[in-house]
Amino acid sequence: MLGSAPGHPGRWERLEPRPRARMLRQVLHAGLGTSFHALGRFVASHPVFFASAPVLLSILLGASFSRYRVEEDVESLLAPKHSLAKIEGNLVDSLFPVNRSKHALYSDLQTPGRYGRVIVTTRKGSALEPVHLDTILKLHRRIYQLQVTVPATGVNSFNYSFSYLCLPDDKNVCIIDDIIRAMEEIQSARATNRTAPVLRYPITQLADGRHAYIGHQLGGVQGWGPNGAGRGLGSGLGSGLGSGARGEGVRSARALQLTYYLQARGGLMDRVAGQWEKAFCAELEHFAALHPKLGLYPSTSSSLRMDFQFSSVLARRPLLASLGACGVLAVLCCSMRDCVRSKPWLGLLALLSITLSGLTAAGILNLTGATYNSTYLGIPFVMLGHGLFGSFEMLSSWRRTREDQHVKERVASVFEDVMLRFSGSTMLHLMTLGLAASPLTNMEVVRLFCRTAALAVTISYVYMLSFYSSCLVFTGYLETGYRHGCFCRRVPKPDRLDSKPAWYRCLMYTRYQDETQATNSPHGVGHGHAHTPPPNPNLTHTHVHTHPHPHTANNPNSHGLDHVANSAEHAHPHPHTHSAAIADPHPQDSHLLLGCVRRCYGDWITNTYVKPFVVLLYLVYISFGLMGFLQMTQGSDPSALVAMDTTTVLYTRAQQRYFSSYSPVIGFYIYESAPYWNASVQRDLLEYAKGFQRISWLEAYLNYLADRNQSTSQPRENFTRTLRHSFLHEPQFAHFADDIIFAERGQGEEPDVAASRIFLVAKTTENKREEMSVLLDTLRRLSLTSRVRFLIFNPSFVYLDRYAAAVSSPLRHSLLAVLFLLGLSSLAVVEPLVSVWLGLTLLSVQFGVLGFMTLWGVELDCMSVLCLIAALGHSADCSGPLLCGFASGRGESRTRWVRVALERHGVPSLQTLICYGAALAPVGAVRSNLTHTLFRCLALTAGCSALHTLAFLPTLLTFLPPSKTRGSRPGGEGQRPEVECVEMNDSTRVVDQITTV
């Protein structure tokens, strides 16, 4: 009892002490395996309920699409949620609201709630030529007289014109751009045969003596040189940059930008302003058709929102095509030569399960009042990759179960074998998405996407356990009854099939067992016939006659019977067969991909002469990834996330071409009372503005005092009194009243200057946004050391401020969370080396995707970060089961277990990647920047995951840890399955003899 046969150690050796961590892992594995086994039996016992409940729930929740709402505020989505720029913007709006401005507005600085903007370009010649100038002023008058009727029909309809909706000045006249006034002066001078006033750039002087900045209104400018020759003045067309001094005149200009500001006082006026914006775009389209010599590029306050959401509209049909292509390939991947064991319907049912889970998640979002945006286009692909891999893993495990077992036992074995790994990968998905959806994330669009994706993945996991598993039960009963996997018709036996035509025999091909086995196997009580190859090829083939055990039929981690219960481990088919009915010892080989992996790819990828080339390929992969990683750029431009050929994209291109030489107007706001009369303060403020094109009340006031031979350093009362009662009353300086806020001190005292602002414009090159980011950081550092408390603001700073940290932090947090989860799970659940390998694989995949997407022209914006977060879970789905399957094997060689892992888990990964790639292909054809980023990042994720799962890992595992022979004893764990079979053979033979007697 205490001994064992020579060379075959008995069961007593299992009582030897083992490390506590290993024992804990075995206990947890056994407990979880038993739980999933019981869950599988429960689902298999109630298949109708688990098949119908998800369908009914999806239909009920799908009816909530009447509450479907689209996100209206794009800035809150794409801009960092918590940033200093937003706080500064609120402070600026409270000090200098747009509605309080009564003179000039700068379109690059103030962006009110509603506006219409248009860039007018000339196909040939200058926009200041008489014919073009008259046409542009004609367009201005038509827009000025534009009217909308709200409501469109009915007795209570009213006509609203631009003069009623516009922002009025101090004379109750609509505020218009200064370039319009200058053009009207030029037209009036030409009509009266007077000399036209000289138009200067970027700051010109109007007829009333006021200096106006027109750098954001006039583009593609050619100036007069010192010898009368033309020279570029800030032209964005590749010409040299001029100094931009006030003394240089404009020779020609290729573009003009006009802005029309609207008021939005309450809900009715906001609705009217929205209708006016639509009429504005329609009028420009009609005018462009009548005047083909001009190019018109409109933009409104709602253009970015409409064009951002338009990607969802463009992607509707490609998504349906993706679903169809994925369905066709899923059917092919689930099909086999054997018509009974083929399960084509399971491919479509897997897609149906994913679709139902998506519908349920959408219904929950609708009921909770959530809004939709175009980034949600990536969520179906997150669900597709995860759900398809789970379904193909379950189908692969089903084909490894014993066919003489009852369907309930086979489903329970599938649950015990697959669900632990599938649940672990689901936990990785939820960990990455959940942490990115936490308040730690500063990007609202990332947080909303990850929250919705986590909900969808959770529901998809539940539906995979219920709906798809019940479908597996139904197809299992079809297989038990020898019914066709596609037509559900019973397949004739070979003797009756011989008289049929060749096409019918090919269509109805299957492998029948003998009559006794076919009769007993559906009840699960007959004796199974298992062909177990001995580890030593010189030993004879042992015929084993056993009672099936429910916990060892298909679980590679239970009792060490991994290569006994599964016929996938046969290295070479044995010529000996039990009966003529079992002619093919490997019925799974009738599946094309499995046969290719077993007979060809597994031997090729583990070949000694192939390994150096695979290692070299990995080094090339790392090299190109590093090259792209070092060139990675940030994409903070919202126009990079909208559909192509839209008003936003066309307007942005025209602005970059003609108006890229100067930065947007930057507001320099002094938000506290300062001693402006102090000479040192004046010098500091003038020094800060040095090097900029500027519209400064302080500089104009100091020049005003100097022209009047007054000292610029005066007492506070004299300085303020002259400013209020003399300087601001001059017509050419009256517009500066909008830039100064006075605070009363007391009765009889002159008020203080409580706050003020000046406007700065910097020269820029092609990298306009990068230079603006550098300028923002420089001026902010200066504000920390300055005696004068000031801040700078431009609406574009909301997107630039802390964008890099806001975009990269969710990805960094998710990656650290995954590594922490793997490290924690290695203490009790997963083999430590499996956690190490999986963590290194995730890092390698992420590094490769980051590098290659940069080389492919994708910037690091919110959409690419969302794809990178999803890539963590996708790469874990593909490589995790392969690593677990390799690490669970004991004895034999590394190469042997690499081949076994490829057969069991590499084939489902390959099937998933094929279907996933087919689903991605139609999305790449959508004319949208957002979908192009989505397609490229997801395609790179699938490609890098495939390389690691099917090439890099199988090669590296053949000569890197974990070892298969370290610590193994003669006749140790690697030999236990064979020894147990011998013992069971002896004991069963006795029981069978007694039973027979």
Buried (B, 14 or more C-beta within 10 A) or exposed (E): EEEBEEEBBBEEBEEEEEEEEEEEBEEBBBEBBBBBBEBBBBBBEEBEEBBEBBBEBBEEBBEBEEEEEEBEEBBEBBBBBEBBBBEBBEBBEEBBEBEEBBBBBBBBBBBBBBBBBBBBBBEEEBBBBEEBBEBBBEBBEEBBEBBBBBEEEEEEEEEBEBBBBBBBBEEEEBBBBBBBBBBBBBBEBBEEEEEEBEBBBBBBBBEEEBBBBBBBBBBBBBBBEEEEEEBBBBBBBEBEBBEBEBEBBBBBBBBBBBBBBBBBEEEEBBEBBBBBBBBBBEBBEEBBEEBEEBBBBBBBBBBBBBBBBBBBEBBEEBBEBBBBBBBBBBBBBBBBBBBBBBBBBBBBBBBBBBBBBBBBBBBBBBEEEBBBBBBBBBBBBBBBBBBBBBBBBBBBBBBBBBBBBBBBBBBBBBBBBBBBBBBBBBBBBBBBBBBBBBEEBBBBBBBBBBBBBBBBBBBBBBBBBBBBBBBBBBBBEBBBEBBBBBEEEEBBEBEEBEEEEEEEBEBBBBBBBEEEBBEBBBEBEBBBBBBBBEEEEEEEEBEBBBEBBBBBBBBBBBBBBBBBBBBBBBBEEEEEBBEEBBEEBBBBBBBEBBBBBBEEBBBEBBBEEBBEEBBEBBEEBBEBBBEBBEEBEBBBBBBBBBBBEBBBBBBBEBBBBBBBBBBBBBBBBBBEBBBBBBEEBBEBBBEBBEEBBBBBBBBBBBEBBEEEEBEBEBEBEEBBBBBBEBBBEEEBBBBBBBBBBBEEEEEEEBBBBBBBBBBBBBBBEEEBBBBBBEBBEEBBEEBEEBEBEBBBBBBBBBBBBBBBEBBBBBBEBBBEBBBEBBBEBBEEBBBBBBBBBBBBBBBBBBBBBBBBBBBBEBBBBBBBBBBBBBBBBBBBBBBBBBBBBBBBBBBBEBBBBBBBBBBBBBBBBBBBBBBBBBBBBBBBBBBBBBBBBBBBBBBBBBBBBBBBBBBBBBBBBBEEEBEBEEEBEEBBBBBBBBBBBBBBBEEBEEEEEEEEE
